[in-house]
Amino acid sequence: ESEYPNLESVVDDLMIALLGYLGLNDNNLLVM
């Protein structure tokens, strides 16, 4: 059985977290 049945959801969460982290260091990314 897969540990991540909703892998796409996990990836989306990671991308949001990553963009949020980068946004704290580069205000230009907030426009995206």
Distance bins in CASP14 RR format, pairs under 12 A and 6 or more apart:
PFRMAT RR
TARGET T0000
AUTHOR 0000-0000-0000
RMODE 2
METHOD distances of the structure
MODEL  1
2 10 0 0 0 0 0 1 0 0 0 0 0
3 10 0 0 0 0 1 0 0 0 0 0 0
4 10 1 0 1 0 0 0 0 0 0 0 0
4 11 0 0 0 0 1 0 0 0 0 0 0
4 12 0 0 0 0 0 1 0 0 0 0 0
4 13 0 0 0 0 0 1 0 0 0 0 0
4 14 0 0 0 0 0 1 0 0 0 0 0
6 12 0 0 0 0 1 0 0 0 0 0 0
6 13 0 0 0 0 1 0 0 0 0 0 0
7 13 0 0 0 0 0 1 0 0 0 0 0
7 14 0 0 0 0 0 1 0 0 0 0 0
8 14 0 0 0 0 0 1 0 0 0 0 0
8 15 0 0 0 0 0 1 0 0 0 0 0
9 15 0 0 0 0 0 1 0 0 0 0 0
9 16 0 0 0 0 0 1 0 0 0 0 0
10 16 0 0 0 0 0 1 0 0 0 0 0
10 17 0 0 0 0 0 1 0 0 0 0 0
11 17 0 0 0 0 0 1 0 0 0 0 0
11 18 0 0 0 0 0 1 0 0 0 0 0
12 18 0 0 0 0 0 1 0 0 0 0 0
12 19 0 0 0 0 0 1 0 0 0 0 0
13 19 0 0 0 0 0 1 0 0 0 0 0
13 20 0 0 0 0 0 1 0 0 0 0 0
14 20 0 0 0 0 0 1 0 0 0 0 0
14 21 0 0 0 0 0 1 0 0 0 0 0
15 21 0 0 0 0 0 1 0 0 0 0 0
15 22 0 0 0 0 0 1 0 0 0 0 0
15 32 0 0 0 0 0 1 0 0 0 0 0
16 22 0 0 0 0 0 1 0 0 0 0 0
16 23 0 0 0 0 0 1 0 0 0 0 0
16 32 0 0 0 0 0 1 0 0 0 0 0
17 23 0 0 0 0 0 1 0 0 0 0 0
17 24 0 0 0 0 0 1 0 0 0 0 0
18 24 0 0 0 0 0 1 0 0 0 0 0
18 25 0 0 0 0 0 1 0 0 0 0 0
18 29 0 0 0 0 0 1 0 0 0 0 0
19 25 0 0 0 0 0 1 0 0 0 0 0
19 26 0 0 0 0 0 1 0 0 0 0 0
19 28 0 0 0 0 0 1 0 0 0 0 0
19 29 1 0 0 1 0 0 0 0 0 0 0
19 30 0 0 0 0 1 0 0 0 0 0 0
19 31 0 0 0 0 0 1 0 0 0 0 0
19 32 1 0 0 1 0 0 0 0 0 0 0
20 26 0 0 0 0 1 0 0 0 0 0 0
20 27 0 0 0 0 0 1 0 0 0 0 0
20 29 1 0 0 1 0 0 0 0 0 0 0
20 30 0 0 0 0 1 0 0 0 0 0 0
20 32 0 0 0 0 0 1 0 0 0 0 0
21 29 0 0 0 0 1 0 0 0 0 0 0
22 28 0 0 0 0 1 0 0 0 0 0 0
22 29 1 0 1 0 0 0 0 0 0 0 0
22 30 0 0 0 0 1 0 0 0 0 0 0
22 32 0 0 0 0 1 0 0 0 0 0 0
23 29 1 0 1 0 0 0 0 0 0 0 0
23 30 1 0 1 0 0 0 0 0 0 0 0
23 31 0 0 0 0 1 0 0 0 0 0 0
23 32 0 0 0 0 1 0 0 0 0 0 0
24 30 0 0 0 0 1 0 0 0 0 0 0
26 32 0 0 0 0 0 1 0 0 0 0 0
END
